[in-house]
Amino acid sequence: MQLTQDGVNRLDPKDVEKYHKETYVGAKTTETFVDGFISLYTRVLGAFVPIKDVQALQNDLKRDYVITKELSTIVGSLALKCGRPLMVTNTALITTKHVDFFAAPGCDADGYLQSGIDEVL
């Protein structure tokens, strides 16, 4: 739906509030999805090539207008076509930001065997 300034002025205040909330939720969903996708992308890229500063790369990608605009368009289309599966995808993207895929199971961050793990083995 596209509104002109005049169209907004003629809306009932409750409708304005409803559209504002929907826009806010959509923007937050898009932001979370874009952040998760960029995080996953840099992790996968980092598995193949050395990255000097992952955080700086992520920030540069997030600030790029074309990248964020295209990802936002994709998220918007996905949200309209398949809302609930998008939630699952977004959950997976958020989770991947917190998983260390390159750590050996049973080892701490420095690669040493965790205490008590030998009891399980």
C-alpha positions in Angstrom: 0.0 0.0 0.0 1.3 3.4 -0.9 0.1 6.5 0.8 0.6 10.2 0.0 1.0 12.8 2.8 -2.6 13.8 2.2 -3.7 10.1 2.4 -1.9 9.7 5.8 -3.6 12.9 7.1 -7.0 11.4 6.2 -6.4 8.1 8.1 -7.9 7.4 11.4 -5.3 7.7 14.2 -5.8 4.0 15.0 -4.9 3.1 11.5 -1.8 5.3 11.6 -0.7 3.5 14.8 -1.4 0.1 13.2 0.7 0.9 10.1 3.4 2.3 12.2 3.6 -0.9 14.3 3.6 -3.1 11.2 6.4 -1.0 9.6 8.4 -1.1 12.8 8.1 -4.9 13.1 9.0 -5.3 9.4 12.0 -3.1 9.7 13.3 -4.9 12.8 12.7 -8.3 11.2 14.6 -7.2 8.1 17.5 -5.8 10.2 17.8 -9.0 12.1 17.7 -11.1 9.0 20.3 -8.9 7.2 22.6 -9.1 10.3 22.3 -12.8 10.5 22.9 -13.3 6.8 26.0 -11.1 6.9 27.3 -12.9 10.0 26.8 -16.3 8.4 28.4 -15.1 5.1 31.5 -13.8 6.9 31.9 -17.0 8.9 31.6 -19.2 5.8 34.0 -16.9 3.9 36.4 -17.0 6.9 36.5 -20.8 6.6 38.1 -20.4 3.2 40.1 -17.2 3.2 41.7 -15.3 6.1 39.8 -12.1 7.0 41.8 -9.4 8.7 39.0 -7.9 10.8 35.7 -9.8 10.7 33.8 -7.1 12.6 35.0 -4.4 10.2 34.0 -6.5 7.2 30.5 -7.1 8.7 30.1 -3.3 9.4 31.2 -2.4 5.9 28.7 -4.9 4.4 25.9 -3.6 6.6 26.6 0.0 5.6 26.6 -0.8 1.9 23.3 0.5 0.5 23.0 -1.9 -2.4 23.6 -5.0 -0.2 21.2 -4.0 2.5 18.6 -2.8 0.0 18.7 -6.0 -2.0 18.6 -8.2 1.1 15.7 -6.1 2.5 13.8 -6.7 -0.8 14.4 -10.4 -0.6 13.3 -10.5 3.1 10.2 -8.5 2.2 9.3 -10.9 -0.6 9.9 -13.9 1.7 7.8 -12.5 4.5 4.9 -12.0 2.1 5.1 -15.5 0.6 6.1 -17.6 3.6 6.0 -15.8 7.0 6.5 -18.8 9.3 9.3 -20.5 7.4 11.1 -17.1 7.4 10.9 -17.2 11.2 12.7 -20.5 11.2 15.3 -19.2 8.8 15.8 -16.1 11.0 16.2 -18.3 14.1 18.8 -20.4 12.3 20.7 -17.3 11.2 20.7 -15.8 14.7 21.9 -19.2 16.2 24.8 -19.4 13.7 26.1 -16.1 15.1 26.7 -17.9 18.4 28.1 -21.3 17.2 31.8 -21.9 16.9 31.8 -24.3 13.9 35.5 -24.7 13.9 36.0 -25.8 17.6 36.6 -29.4 18.3 33.8 -31.1 20.3 34.6 -31.4 24.0 37.4 -28.7 23.8 37.4 -25.2 25.3 38.1 -22.0 23.3 41.8 -22.7 23.4 41.5 -26.2 22.0 42.2 -28.0 25.3 40.1 -31.0 26.4 37.4 -29.8 28.9 37.6 -31.2 32.4 35.3 -34.1 33.0 34.9 -34.9 29.3 37.1 -38.0 29.7 34.4 -39.5 31.9 31.9 -39.4 29.1 34.4 -40.9 26.6 
